């Protein structure tokens, strides 16, 4: 079970500061975009959009790609130079991959800073960490598939990392290469490691959405157009290119860096392969543990009111189910009404809303969803809102 | 402000038309990167047109959100 320790430590104050910065960023964006177009509300949907672009462009590239040491580089060159718009699609695939990681990281940080990883939301956080891990692996194997000098160096470095794993390292390296050295089977395996994890991302997305009733899986049309347009524009203006073809005799010592997928390899400039593997494992495990070791300030320490778990005002509930459908956390269930409500609208109800307190995150969405004033946050009443508005107007 | 948005939409529409012409030219001359980049530019222009339409109140928000 998720736990949150409330204290006013330096870390707690730091996280409150990040929360306030995030909310101020929202306020700033709302001066440029209408609230329903705020891209930071759709970072998950944007990740999905990038993934969809990657799948479509990947299918196109798959038709032309040949996974063999002798033909891989040439097939990529053929796609870029000979296939009509092949270079554009390759570029779209490349830039959508970067966009995918950027959108995931934005999604991660936003949900972290706004406490949306705690309590009942630990499941999306954990599944999200796996999505990020798999996304990184898929991107890295994508660079290998080009089979240029960079791919060759990356493969050598990756094998060094694999071999640094105690006991299983040599065996894993052999499985990865398809033999004792890099051979004809290696690129087939890399292609497998590129496509199969990409397919499993959709299974992980199902896991990601498991406890969410209304996940925003797709951004508004304005952002779909902008994002698709941006990757096409970048693909045309800064085409994705290959380096020199890989040759066994070549010993390149440097290659173009991609900050989204190659940071672990960049660290090899200073750290041993084993240290990079340990660092990666620690980061991943630490990421998984974040929801369970969060130290947040209490509402009074933050200088905000504590709203308390939502409550149904029995007499006003009409059983309309609006709150039930709007609650993103499945915290409201509809039960057969034991009797009529007190208000005129509730006189003929057949259902009654009931709050599952363990799931309520006190967000107040149900309050806005209910047109009959049948829900309230008991520590934050309508009169409190009116008082705060009056004070704000006077100020 | 409405007039400002209206002028913006007209200008962007003109720009979109130019990009569409560019796409045809790119296709006719086999300049695929040029044509592909203009497809992107066209879509971005459309996105800004939608944004201005939204700011004008011509489209959205959904009825339930009003």
Interface residues (C-beta under 8 A of the other chain):
Chain A: X33 X34 X36 X37 X84 X85 X86 X87 X88 X91 X221 X222 X223 X225 X226 X228 X229 X230 X231 X232 X233 X234 X235 X236 X237 X239
Chain B: X30 X32 X33 X34 X35 X36 X37 X38 X39 X40 X41 X42 X43 X44 X45 X46 X47 X50 X51 X54 X55 X60 X61 X65
